[in-house]
């Protein structure tokens, strides 16, 4: 259905932050004094426009909430024609509000956090570019349009992670994120090619249909083709969402400024993979094996990320491990089909609030202790940074699933859905989610106690202090979302709101007391109790002890980099060296040997040309003698 009213101006959602990025990048130093204000204004304007579209959408019936905006013909090559357009529906508008809402708070926070940075104007330009690319990703009405936003997000993340490019670690981290994401992007690109070869189109309306009950061409897929498409799309999702085996870039990305960590790890980039899977639900519905792989990847990642978070003393890297784990929950839920789609998006939105609050809270702590990231140099900050402590604490309670807060509603819903799958797979997946919840309570309690409790462990020249209001007000607003967002979504009919896109949910009404929820609560209390005994009730040493085998493995990211080096980097280096040797000794050797042979032979033959007439006469005599002898032999 064509868009009408304010939804016909959906292109402004992308155009506003994109214009902000263009002005700040092209305006140069002339925009230094007010560039940050322009960046915030453009993001806020996009949020206001998105909110207005959401209100207009609520005025439609459930089956009328899908609106398309045609922009222009992107390209037309032979039989491959792609029109660039936007799709405004319950799924995309949910992401729009999250991206622009939380993104705007991060913009505002950055005014204070980056106040002393001489390149603040360029930083806000990159933030605006990131938001614009992410909006194109979720609003595009075809896989090609989504891929354009997908690559735009990759470019912007590269620029933001490596913003302090004078730091070798930041430059390397940016390059690593870019390269690892290209691996996943190739999976997405191959999926697009396979779609065109199979369907002759890449548009959502043709492939996915115009609603949950109107499955398009995807409903005609064979199981083999659907499985291939699902696995290729999953590969793309793993790259952007830092799921196993493409997770290695995520923790290194902490080298970027803290607002970048909040933007990438809370509301935007890492959620793109979840959006891709949920948007492609009709394809995965035709490929049960691919759905199973999605749940396996999610379960493995939620445990791996949680274990990694337990071993990190760097506050941002501990939170990054947490992001891996929470996105794993979302992937697991998305792999459960209609029983989990709405839960995956609900947890994604709730996670956007409490994880952004946690990262920005970590940035506030760093701001107050001279950019120190080692939690063993913190302690006793509760009384000196009261607002940061309170808002961080609410985010902490939300993420561990404390009853009544956001994470309790959304994560417990995923745990219930995993067990409801039934059979052996349901028991295994459910057990993984419960164990992951217990580990989450441990490592997040560890972060909380090491940062805000215990004795003072900072250096003598450090004087901790609360951050300015431009940083603390966003923390307060995010804390409100950390408390109420999950309950509002689960109890407020969010699954019914998404039903026109992903179908009616296959789960019962929210039940606050069930067997899995009791087990989860008990493990949460045990995990928090163990963390208190280790890091709250005892003095925390300023230097990390040797630790057990598991602790060492967690500190080394479960040897993910070592595995990549062994399986990919070193074989790649050997293959490169072999190719160079073959090119030098083989291809070039043949060419050079042939040239040397011709050159040497011509040099020897040239010696016969002496310039003396007697030599030529003698040669003619011998030649004539040979010819006569040959004729005589033939006649005989």
BAZA-368690 format. One record per residue (C-alpha): x, y, z. Coordinates in pm, 1 decimal, decimal comma, padded with zeros to 6 digits. Layout:
! BAZA-368690
PT       px       py       pz
PT        X        Y        Z
...
END
This chain:
! BAZA-368690
PT       px       py       pz
PT  00000,0  00000,0  00000,0
PT  00134,9  00342,9 -00092,0
PT  00224,0  00574,1  00193,4
PT  00006,3  00873,4  00267,6
PT  00024,0  01167,0  00502,8
PT  00341,4  01208,5  00698,7
PT  00458,1  00855,4  00614,2
PT  00505,1  00969,1  00254,4
PT  00792,2  01178,5  00395,3
PT  00969,7  00873,9  00536,4
PT  01271,0  00963,5  00324,4
PT  01328,4  01255,8  00562,6
PT  01419,3  01007,7  00835,1
PT  01733,1  00924,3  00638,8
PT  01783,9  01259,7  00466,5
PT  01806,1  01462,7  00788,5
PT  02105,2  01287,2  00953,5
PT  02263,2  01236,2  00610,7
PT  02241,1  01610,3  00546,4
PT  02392,3  01672,9  00888,1
PT  02687,5  01446,9  00807,0
PT  02738,1  01617,2  00467,7
PT  02730,2  01969,0  00615,6
PT  02972,5  01883,6  00894,6
PT  03217,1  01701,4  00667,5
PT  03208,1  01951,0  00381,0
PT  03178,1  02262,9  00596,7
PT  03516,8  02202,4  00753,3
PT  03648,9  02410,8  01041,3
PT  03382,7  02675,5  00985,6
PT  03133,1  02444,5  01159,2
PT  03350,0  02365,1  01462,1
PT  03164,5  02593,3  01702,8
PT  02814,2  02467,3  01629,7
PT  02865,8  02138,3  01446,5
PT  02783,2  01923,8  01750,5
PT  02454,1  02107,9  01792,7
PT  02364,8  02046,2  01428,7
PT  02441,3  01675,4  01468,4
PT  02213,1  01649,3  01772,7
PT  01938,1  01850,5  01601,8
PT  01935,1  01627,5  01293,5
PT  01912,8  01309,9  01500,6
PT  01636,6  01454,6  01720,8
PT  01443,4  01575,2  01415,2
PT  01458,2  01225,5  01270,8
PT  01324,7  01087,6  01601,0
PT  01035,7  01335,9  01602,4
PT  00947,0  01242,9  01244,2
PT  00961,1  00873,1  01332,8
PT  00739,1  00925,6  01637,8
PT  00484,7  01112,1  01424,1
PT  00479,2  00824,2  01174,3
PT  00431,9  00577,5  01457,9
PT  00132,6  00772,3  01589,8
PT -00016,0  00784,4  01241,1
PT  00037,3  00409,2  01204,2
PT -00155,5  00341,7  01525,6
PT -00454,9  00504,3  01361,4
PT -00469,6  00231,6  01095,9
PT -00609,7 -00117,6  01125,4
PT -00362,3 -00399,4  01186,4
PT -00362,9 -00507,6  00820,3
PT -00321,8 -00149,1  00693,4
PT -00001,0 -00062,5  00876,0
PT  00225,6 -00146,3  00585,4
PT  00318,9  00153,8  00370,7
PT  00574,2  00179,1  00088,4
PT  00746,2  00490,7 -00042,0
PT  00890,6  00470,4 -00393,1
PT  01197,7  00690,6 -00437,5
PT  01352,2  00617,5 -00776,1
PT  01474,7  00344,5 -01006,6
PT  01807,6  00235,8 -00866,7
PT  01929,5  00044,0 -01170,2
PT  01798,9 -00156,5 -01462,5
PT  02045,9 -00400,4 -01617,3
PT  01902,5 -00664,5 -01848,8
PT  01641,3 -00853,1 -01651,5
PT  01773,2 -00724,2 -01317,2
PT  01570,3 -00420,5 -01218,7
PT  01577,3 -00269,2 -00870,4
PT  01362,0  00021,6 -00755,4
PT  01486,3  00200,5 -00446,6
PT  01209,9  00251,4 -00194,2
PT  01125,4  00251,8  00174,6
PT  00899,2  00023,3  00375,7
PT  00725,6  00160,0  00684,9
PT  00562,6 -00116,9  00886,4
PT  00546,4 -00219,7  01254,6
PT  00887,1 -00391,1  01241,3
PT  01076,2 -00108,8  01070,5
PT  00912,5  00168,3  01275,7
PT  01011,4 -00012,6  01597,1
PT  01372,9  00001,0  01487,5
PT  01339,0  00361,0  01371,2
PT  01223,9  00472,7  01716,6
PT  01501,6  00276,9  01887,0
PT  01776,8  00397,6  01654,7
PT  01677,7  00763,3  01659,0
PT  01563,4  00772,4  02023,3
PT  01859,6  00605,4  02188,8
PT  02086,8  00744,2  01916,8
PT  01979,5  01099,9  01999,7
PT  02053,6  01045,4  02369,3
PT  02399,4  00921,3  02272,6
PT  02444,3  01233,7  02056,5
PT  02353,2  01456,8  02352,1
PT  02582,9  01264,6  02587,3
PT  02866,2  01304,2  02335,9
PT  02850,8  01683,6  02367,4
PT  02998,9  01652,6  02713,7
PT  03210,3  01342,3  02657,8
PT  03386,4  01482,7  02349,4
PT  03394,1  01845,2  02470,7
PT  03774,4  01863,1  02476,6
PT  03834,7  01672,4  02154,3
PT  03958,8  01899,0  01872,7
PT  03781,0  01684,5  01612,8
PT  03440,6  01684,6  01782,5
PT  03273,2  01820,3  01468,8
PT  03399,2  01527,8  01262,4
PT  03287,1  01286,5  01534,1
PT  02929,5  01413,4  01514,9
PT  02941,6  01391,0  01135,6
PT  03028,5  01022,7  01162,9
PT  02751,9  00970,3  01421,2
PT  02498,3  01125,4  01183,4
PT  02630,0  00913,1  00896,2
PT  02595,6  00601,1  01109,5
PT  02235,7  00680,7  01204,1
PT  02143,8  00755,0  00840,7
PT  02294,6  00426,0  00720,1
PT  02120,6  00228,0  00993,6
PT  01787,0  00387,3  00906,6
PT  01833,1  00295,1  00541,2
PT  01911,5 -00061,7  00650,7
PT  01584,5 -00102,8  00841,9
PT  01364,5  00103,2  00607,9
PT  01480,0 -00034,1  00271,3
PT  01206,0 -00220,6  00083,3
PT  01438,9 -00470,1 -00083,1
PT  01745,8 -00672,0  00001,3
PT  01956,6 -00445,0 -00221,0
PT  01838,2 -00134,7 -00034,1
PT  01907,8 -00312,5  00293,9
PT  02254,2 -00406,0  00168,2
PT  02329,4 -00040,6  00087,1
PT  02251,6  00051,5  00447,2
PT  02438,2 -00259,4  00562,6
PT  02756,3 -00143,2  00391,7
PT  02701,1  00216,3  00501,9
PT  02689,9  00099,6  00862,2
PT  03012,5 -00093,4  00805,3
PT  03185,2  00216,5  00668,3
PT  03060,1  00442,2  00946,9
PT  03159,7  00191,8  01215,9
PT  03509,1  00173,8  01063,6
PT  03537,8  00553,4  01084,5
PT  03404,6  00566,3  01441,1
PT  03603,9  00275,7  01587,0
PT  03921,1  00420,0  01436,2
PT  03829,2  00780,0  01520,9
PT  04142,8  00819,0  01732,2
PT  04353,8  00683,7  01447,8
PT  04673,9  00813,2  01605,7
PT  04639,3  00518,3  01846,9
PT  04772,2  00203,8  01673,6
PT  04526,6 -00012,2  01870,3
PT  04230,5  00191,7  01742,2
PT  04350,5  00177,8  01381,6
PT  04402,3 -00199,7  01402,8
PT  04063,2 -00251,1  01570,3
PT  03886,8 -00052,8  01296,6
PT  04057,5 -00254,5  01025,9
PT  03976,0 -00580,3  01202,4
PT  03607,1 -00488,8  01232,2
PT  03597,9 -00393,8  00864,3
PT  03765,4 -00714,4  00744,5
PT  03565,7 -00953,6  00965,4
PT  03241,4 -00787,8  00861,0
PT  03335,7 -00829,6  00495,1
PT  03329,4 -01206,3  00550,4
PT  02970,3 -01188,1  00669,8
PT  02882,7 -00938,2  00397,9
PT  02989,7 -01187,5  00132,6
PT  02733,5 -01429,7  00272,4
PT  02463,0 -01162,8  00246,7
PT  02572,5 -01070,1 -00105,8
PT  02567,1 -01432,7 -00221,7
PT  02218,4 -01466,2 -00071,9
PT  02102,5 -01167,5 -00279,7
PT  02249,7 -01325,0 -00593,4
PT  02078,1 -01655,6 -00517,5
PT  01748,2 -01472,9 -00462,7
PT  01770,1 -01306,5 -00801,8
PT  01864,4 -01634,9 -00969,6
PT  01570,1 -01806,8 -00797,5
PT  01299,7 -01540,3 -00795,5
PT  01414,0 -01286,3 -01053,3
PT  01366,7 -01012,3 -00793,1
PT  01505,1 -00894,2 -00460,0
PT  01203,7 -00694,0 -00337,9
PT  01040,8 -00775,5 -00005,6
PT  00690,1 -00752,7 -00148,5
PT  00756,8 -01023,9 -00408,1
PT  00977,6 -01254,5 -00200,0
PT  00833,1 -01216,4  00148,6
PT  00478,7 -01110,6  00063,2
PT  00288,3 -00813,3  00193,5
PT  00202,6 -00952,5  00532,9
PT  00254,2 -01241,5  00768,5
PT -00033,2 -01440,3  00615,0
PT  00046,7 -01351,3  00252,3
PT  00375,3 -01531,6  00195,7
PT  00530,5 -01436,4 -00135,7
PT  00759,2 -01636,0 -00358,6
PT  00948,5 -01763,5 -00052,8
PT  00657,9 -02000,1  00006,5
PT  00745,4 -02180,5 -00317,9
PT  01106,9 -02249,3 -00223,4
PT  01241,6 -02600,8 -00212,7
PT  01388,0 -02704,9  00120,0
PT  01741,7 -02713,0 -00019,3
PT  01727,8 -02362,7 -00169,0
PT  01559,2 -02220,4  00140,1
PT  01827,6 -02377,9  00361,7
PT  02106,0 -02234,8  00145,1
PT  01945,8 -01888,5  00157,6
PT  01892,6 -01912,9  00532,0
PT  02252,4 -02011,4  00602,9
PT  02390,9 -01736,0  00378,7
PT  02171,5 -01478,3  00549,8
PT  02281,6 -01615,0  00886,3
PT  02645,7 -01569,9  00784,9
PT  02573,4 -01204,3  00711,8
PT  02391,7 -01170,3  01043,1
PT  02681,4 -01327,3  01235,0
PT  02920,8 -01067,1  01097,2
PT  02715,1 -00762,8  01194,7
PT  02586,1 -00904,4  01523,5
PT  02922,2 -01049,5  01635,2
PT  02795,3 -01404,1  01668,0
PT  03017,4 -01710,8  01653,2
PT  03235,1 -01757,3  01451,4
PT  03258,0 -01389,3  01342,6
PT  03266,4 -01233,2  01688,8
PT  03636,3 -01149,3  01714,2
PT  03601,0 -00783,0  01611,6
PT  03359,0 -00683,5  01886,1
PT  03583,4 -00657,2  02190,5
PT  03861,9 -00486,1  01995,9
PT  03605,9 -00224,8  01884,6
PT  03617,7 -00087,8  02241,7
PT  03916,5  00118,9  02127,8
PT  03671,1  00372,1  01987,7
PT  03522,5  00653,6  02200,1
PT  03270,2  00526,5  02455,5
PT  02964,7  00684,1  02283,4
PT  03060,3  00475,5  01978,5
PT  03056,2  00163,9  02194,1
PT  02707,2  00253,6  02313,2
PT  02585,6  00327,3  01961,1
PT  02729,9  00009,9  01807,4
PT  02661,7 -00227,2  02095,3
PT  02319,5 -00107,9  02210,1
PT  02077,6  00030,0  01954,5
PT  02226,8 -00008,6  01611,4
PT  02493,2 -00214,6  01439,2
PT  02484,3 -00536,2  01640,2
PT  02106,3 -00551,0  01611,1
PT  02118,1 -00553,2  01231,1
PT  02164,9 -00929,5  01216,1
PT  01856,8 -00989,4  01430,9
PT  01655,6 -00757,7  01205,0
PT  01775,3 -00944,9  00894,8
PT  01663,7 -01282,3  01032,7
PT  01326,2 -01160,7  01157,9
PT  01256,8 -00968,6  00836,8
PT  01342,0 -01283,1  00637,5
PT  01107,0 -01497,7  00848,4
PT  00919,7 -01650,9  00547,8
PT  01249,9 -01784,2  00411,1
PT  01352,5 -01936,4  00743,4
PT  01004,8 -02083,0  00790,5
PT  01073,5 -02290,5  00478,1
PT  01411,9 -02406,2  00613,4
PT  01382,4 -02581,5  00953,7
PT  01748,3 -02683,1  00942,3
PT  01857,3 -02322,5  00896,5
PT  01633,1 -02219,4  01186,5
PT  01797,0 -02484,3  01403,2
PT  02142,5 -02352,6  01312,3
PT  02029,7 -02001,6  01411,0
PT  01929,5 -02125,6  01755,9
PT  02253,8 -02322,7  01795,8
PT  02465,0 -02020,1  01703,2
PT  02263,6 -01805,1  01943,5
PT  02295,5 -02053,3  02230,6
PT  02670,8 -02098,8  02176,9
PT  02728,4 -01723,8  02156,5
PT  02523,3 -01635,2  02462,7
PT  02736,7 -01873,7  02669,4
PT  03066,6 -01772,0  02508,9
PT  02998,6 -01401,7  02553,9
PT  02898,4 -01452,2  02915,9
PT  03216,6 -01648,5  02992,3
PT  03430,5 -01382,9  02823,5
PT  03262,2 -01113,6  03031,0
PT  03366,7 -01294,8  03349,2
PT  03738,4 -01259,7  03275,5
PT  03765,8 -00894,9  03169,7
PT  03900,0 -00622,3  03398,1
PT  03844,9 -00359,3  03128,0
PT  03494,6 -00228,3  03202,5
PT  03408,4 -00168,8  02836,5
PT  03527,3 -00512,7  02726,6
PT  03327,2 -00678,0  03003,7
PT  03019,4 -00499,2  02868,5
PT  03113,7 -00598,2  02513,0
PT  03116,6 -00963,4  02615,9
PT  02773,4 -00900,5  02763,0
PT  02655,7 -00764,4  02427,6
PT  02767,3 -01083,2  02254,4
PT  02569,3 -01282,5  02507,6
PT  02249,4 -01075,2  02488,1
PT  02249,1 -01072,0  02107,5
PT  02287,1 -01449,8  02133,7
PT  01958,8 -01457,8  02326,4
PT  01795,8 -01259,3  02046,0
PT  01929,4 -01490,0  01775,4
PT  01812,4 -01794,6  01968,5
PT  01464,6 -01642,5  01997,9
PT  01456,7 -01553,1  01627,4
PT  01546,2 -01912,7  01542,8
PT  01242,0 -02035,6  01734,2
PT  01015,2 -01902,8  01460,7
PT  00679,7 -01745,4  01541,4
PT  00722,0 -01841,2  01905,1
PT  01022,5 -01611,5  01934,3
PT  01018,2 -01333,3  01672,9
PT  00834,9 -01078,1  01888,0
PT  01038,1 -01178,9  02195,2
PT  01362,7 -01128,5  02002,9
PT  01263,0 -00774,2  01901,3
PT  01125,5 -00692,7  02247,1
PT  01452,3 -00799,5  02409,5
PT  01641,8 -00607,3  02142,4
PT  01456,7 -00285,6  02229,4
PT  01488,5 -00336,1  02605,8
PT  01857,3 -00418,5  02558,5
PT  01898,0 -00094,4  02365,0
PT  01800,8  00100,8  02675,5
PT  01989,6 -00080,8  02947,9
PT  02302,4 -00156,1  02746,9
PT  02328,0  00202,8  02621,8
PT  02287,8  00314,5  02981,9
PT  02558,4  00076,1  03096,7
PT  02806,9  00182,8  02829,8
PT  02740,7  00552,6  02882,9
PT  02762,8  00489,6  03256,9
PT  03102,4  00330,1  03200,6
PT  03199,5  00637,2  03000,0
PT  03087,1  00858,0  03287,7
PT  03307,7  00659,7  03524,6
PT  03600,1  00689,9  03284,3
PT  03534,7  01064,0  03254,2
PT  03563,3  01094,4  03631,5
PT  03882,6  00888,5  03672,3
PT  04099,2  01024,4  03389,4
PT  03994,3  00768,5  03124,9
PT  04101,2  00467,5  03330,7
PT  03927,4  00150,3  03205,9
PT  04070,8 -00106,3  03449,6
PT  03807,0 -00182,2  03713,3
PT  04083,5 -00283,5  03954,1
PT  04167,4  00089,2  03968,8
PT  03811,6  00186,6  04069,3
PT  03621,1  00106,1  04389,2
PT  03417,7  00321,7  04629,6
PT  03278,1  00541,8  04350,5
PT  02921,1  00506,0  04478,0
PT  02939,3  00810,4  04704,9
PT  03133,9  01027,4  04460,5
PT  02928,4  00959,3  04146,5
PT  02577,9  00911,9  04282,8
PT  02382,7  00965,5  03959,4
PT  02614,5  00740,7  03761,1
PT  02592,5  00474,9  04032,6
PT  02213,0  00485,9  04046,9
PT  02155,3  00479,6  03670,9
PT  02423,3  00216,3  03614,8
PT  02270,0  00013,0  03895,3
PT  01926,4  00015,7  03731,6
PT  02080,3 -00097,4  03404,5
PT  02263,3 -00370,7  03595,4
PT  01944,5 -00493,5  03759,8
PT  01764,8 -00487,7  03425,5
PT  02023,9 -00693,8  03241,0
PT  02049,3 -00963,5  03509,9
PT  01671,7 -01004,2  03499,5
PT  01575,1 -00864,1  03838,1
PT  01197,7 -00916,3  03880,0
PT  00988,4 -00629,2  03749,3
PT  01258,8 -00468,7  03533,5
PT  01294,5 -00484,0  03155,6
PT  01523,8 -00784,8  03130,4
PT  01298,7 -00990,5  03354,8
PT  01009,8 -00960,3  03110,8
PT  01199,5 -01006,6  02785,4
PT  01475,2 -01253,0  02874,6
PT  01248,9 -01474,1  03083,8
PT  01010,5 -01477,7  02788,8
PT  01288,9 -01612,0  02566,2
PT  01377,6 -01874,2  02826,3
PT  01014,0 -01987,6  02843,4
PT  00992,3 -02004,7  02462,8
PT  01313,0 -02211,2  02444,2
PT  01175,9 -02472,0  02685,0
PT  00838,8 -02463,0  02507,1
PT  01008,2 -02583,2  02188,0
PT  00993,9 -02928,6  02342,0
PT  01202,3 -03236,9  02283,6
PT  01573,6 -03268,7  02336,4
PT  01652,3 -02948,0  02148,5
PT  01410,2 -02753,0  02367,3
PT  01568,6 -02886,4  02685,6
PT  01921,6 -02811,8  02564,3
PT  01837,5 -02461,7  02442,3
PT  01641,1 -02387,1  02758,1
PT  01927,0 -02508,3  02976,3
PT  02170,2 -02283,7  02786,6
PT  01949,2 -01979,5  02842,4
PT  01911,7 -02047,3  03214,8
PT  02283,8 -02110,6  03265,4
PT  02359,0 -01797,0  03064,7
PT  02131,6 -01598,2  03296,1
PT  02323,7 -01722,6  03598,8
PT  02659,5 -01631,8  03445,1
PT  02519,7 -01291,0  03343,5
PT  02429,2 -01220,8  03706,3
PT  02784,4 -01314,0  03808,7
PT  02984,5 -01105,3  03563,5
PT  02756,2 -00801,0  03580,8
PT  02762,3 -00813,1  03961,7
PT  03140,1 -00835,3  03934,2
PT  03141,2 -00516,3  03727,0
PT  02907,9 -00341,9  03971,0
PT  03100,3 -00435,8  04284,4
PT  03447,9 -00369,8  04142,2
PT  03344,0 -00027,5  04015,8
PT  03127,5  00122,3  04288,4
PT  03195,6 -00073,6  04607,8
PT  03493,2 -00174,3  04820,9
PT  03793,0  00039,6  04906,0
PT  03951,4  00317,5  04701,9
PT  04195,1  00175,5  04450,0
PT  04258,1  00467,7  04216,1
PT  04591,5  00647,4  04180,6
PT  04674,4  00948,8  04397,8
PT  04653,9  01197,0  04109,5
PT  04297,3  01086,0  04024,9
PT  04007,1  01281,1  04173,2
PT  03677,4  01109,5  04083,7
PT  03382,3  01340,3  04020,7
PT  03032,6  01327,4  03877,5
PT  02984,3  01402,3  03509,0
PT  02809,0  01720,7  03386,7
PT  02432,1  01727,6  03332,0
PT  02465,3  01697,3  02955,5
PT  02596,4  01346,4  03027,8
PT  02389,6  01249,9  03331,0
PT  02046,3  01350,3  03191,7
PT  02071,4  01092,3  02907,7
PT  02174,0  00838,0  03171,4
PT  01856,1  00911,9  03367,9
PT  01632,3  00877,8  03063,1
PT  01795,5  00549,8  02965,5
PT  01751,8  00426,9  03323,1
PT  01378,0  00491,9  03293,2
PT  01373,8  00276,0  02980,8
PT  01577,3  00011,0  03161,9
PT  01306,9 -00013,0  03424,4
PT  00987,1  00011,0  03220,0
PT  01055,8 -00077,1  02854,0
PT  01037,7 -00454,6  02890,9
PT  00712,6 -00458,7  03084,1
PT  00556,2 -00203,3  02850,9
PT  00640,1 -00418,3  02548,1
PT  00547,5 -00761,6  02686,6
PT  00232,2 -00653,5  02869,7
PT  00134,8 -00380,7  02624,0
PT  00060,6 -00599,7  02323,7
PT  00387,2 -00561,4  02132,5
PT  00355,5 -00912,7  01988,8
PT  00014,3 -00821,9  01847,4
PT  00159,9 -00500,8  01704,3
PT  00424,0 -00703,4  01515,7
PT  00180,5 -00978,7  01415,7
PT  00102,8 -00832,5  01069,0
PT  00473,5 -00873,9  00985,8
PT  00590,4 -01187,0  01170,5
PT  00265,0 -01367,6  01238,3
PT  00067,5 -01442,5  01550,1
PT  00293,0 -01545,5  01841,3
PT  00287,8 -01910,4  01941,1
PT  00321,5 -01860,7  02313,9
PT  00093,8 -01812,4  02611,3
PT  00040,8 -01495,5  02807,9
PT  00327,0 -01381,8  03027,9
PT  00344,8 -01590,1  03343,8
PT  00554,5 -01435,7  03623,9
PT  00604,5 -01763,3  03813,2
PT  00698,5 -02078,8  03622,7
PT  00951,8 -02356,1  03664,6
PT  01211,8 -02199,5  03431,4
PT  01158,3 -01852,8  03582,2
PT  01216,1 -01988,1  03935,0
PT  01533,0 -02169,8  03821,4
PT  01652,0 -01851,1  03649,9
PT  01590,4 -01642,0  03961,4
PT  01775,6 -01890,9  04183,5
PT  02077,6 -01894,3  03950,7
PT  02067,3 -01514,5  03933,9
PT  02086,1 -01492,5  04313,1
PT  02364,6 -01752,3  04326,1
PT  02566,2 -01574,6  04056,7
PT  02530,9 -01237,0  04226,7
PT  02614,4 -01394,5  04563,3
PT  02935,6 -01550,8  04434,7
PT  03038,8 -01218,7  04281,1
PT  02971,7 -01039,3  04612,2
PT  03179,1 -01293,3  04802,5
PT  03472,4 -01251,0  04562,3
PT  03459,5 -00878,6  04483,2
PT  03228,0 -00714,2  04735,4
PT  03308,8 -00870,9  05070,1
PT  03684,5 -00894,8  05005,7
PT  03946,6 -00639,8  04901,8
PT  04006,6 -00643,1  04527,0
PT  04377,6 -00658,9  04435,7
PT  04504,5 -00389,1  04200,3
PT  04680,0 -00651,5  03990,6
PT  04492,6 -00944,8  03839,4
PT  04586,6 -01285,9  03984,9
PT  04693,3 -01568,2  03756,3
PT  04348,5 -01725,3  03756,1
PT  04224,5 -02067,3  03652,8
PT  04231,0 -02215,6  03304,7
PT  03878,9 -02083,7  03238,6
PT  03974,2 -01735,0  03358,2
PT  04280,7 -01728,2  03132,4
PT  04071,1 -01847,2  02839,4
PT  03811,3 -01576,9  02907,8
PT  04082,4 -01310,2  02921,4
PT  04199,2 -01429,2  02579,3
PT  03844,7 -01420,5  02436,2
PT  03824,0 -01802,0  02447,6
PT  04118,4 -01810,0  02206,2
PT  03903,4 -01676,1  01924,0
PT  04189,5 -01475,3  01775,5
PT  04428,2 -01770,0  01807,8
PT  04176,2 -01992,6  01630,4
PT  04130,9 -01741,5  01349,2
PT  04506,7 -01708,8  01314,1
PT  04550,4 -02086,1  01298,8
PT  04261,8 -02161,5  01063,4
PT  04252,9 -01849,6  00846,4
PT  04537,6 -01601,8  00885,6
PT  04840,8 -01833,4  00877,7
PT  04704,6 -02060,9  00601,6
PT  04623,3 -01742,2  00414,2
PT  04978,7 -01620,2  00458,8
PT  05115,2 -01955,7  00342,1
PT  04882,9 -01952,0  00042,0
PT  04996,4 -01600,2 -00040,3
PT  05362,7 -01699,0 -00015,8
PT  05297,5 -02006,2 -00232,1
PT  05122,2 -01788,7 -00489,8
PT  05414,0 -01543,1 -00488,2
PT  05665,3 -01828,9 -00523,9
PT  05467,0 -01988,9 -00807,7
PT  05434,0 -01654,9 -00981,1
PT  05805,0 -01580,5 -00941,6
PT  05945,1 -01925,3 -01009,6
PT  05667,9 -02070,4 -01223,2
PT  05496,7 -01808,5 -01440,1
PT  05783,2 -01561,2 -01442,5
PT  06034,4 -01847,9 -01457,9
PT  05886,7 -01981,7 -01781,9
PT  05869,6 -01636,1 -01938,1
PT  06217,6 -01537,7 -01825,5
PT  06363,6 -01878,1 -01923,4
PT  06215,3 -01853,9 -02272,3
PT  06348,9 -01502,1 -02309,8
PT  06693,1 -01610,0 -02187,0
PT  06693,3 -01906,1 -02428,9
PT  06606,1 -01688,6 -02726,7
PT  06858,8 -01427,2 -02622,5
PT  07138,6 -01680,5 -02569,8
PT  07067,8 -01864,4 -02896,3
PT  07059,7 -01543,2 -03095,6
PT  07390,9 -01440,1 -02939,4
PT  07556,4 -01764,9 -03045,1
PT  07408,0 -01754,4 -03396,1
PT  07519,1 -01394,4 -03430,3
PT  07882,6 -01504,8 -03395,8
PT  07856,1 -01679,4 -03732,8
PT  07809,8 -01342,2 -03898,6
PT  08181,0 -01241,5 -03905,9
PT  08170,4 -00989,1 -04195,6
PT  08448,5 -01169,6 -04391,7
PT  08371,9 -01268,6 -04754,9
PT  08590,0 -01579,4 -04733,3
PT  08387,4 -01706,5 -04440,1
PT  08062,1 -01661,4 -04631,5
PT  08216,7 -01830,1 -04941,9
PT  08327,6 -02122,8 -04730,9
PT  07979,0 -02148,8 -04580,5
PT  07826,6 -02145,9 -04928,9
PT  08068,6 -02415,4 -05041,4
PT  07982,6 -02643,8 -04751,4
PT  07613,2 -02578,7 -04801,3
PT  07633,0 -02665,1 -05169,9
PT  07833,1 -02978,3 -05085,8
PT  07567,5 -03091,1 -04839,5
PT  07289,9 -03036,9 -05095,7
PT  07481,3 -03231,6 -05367,2
PT  07549,1 -03514,5 -05122,9
PT  07182,6 -03526,9 -05029,1
PT  07075,9 -03542,9 -05396,1
PT  07321,7 -03825,5 -05465,8
PT  07191,0 -04022,4 -05172,4
PT  06831,1 -03979,2 -05290,5
PT  06914,1 -04090,5 -05649,3
PT  07087,6 -04399,3 -05522,2
END
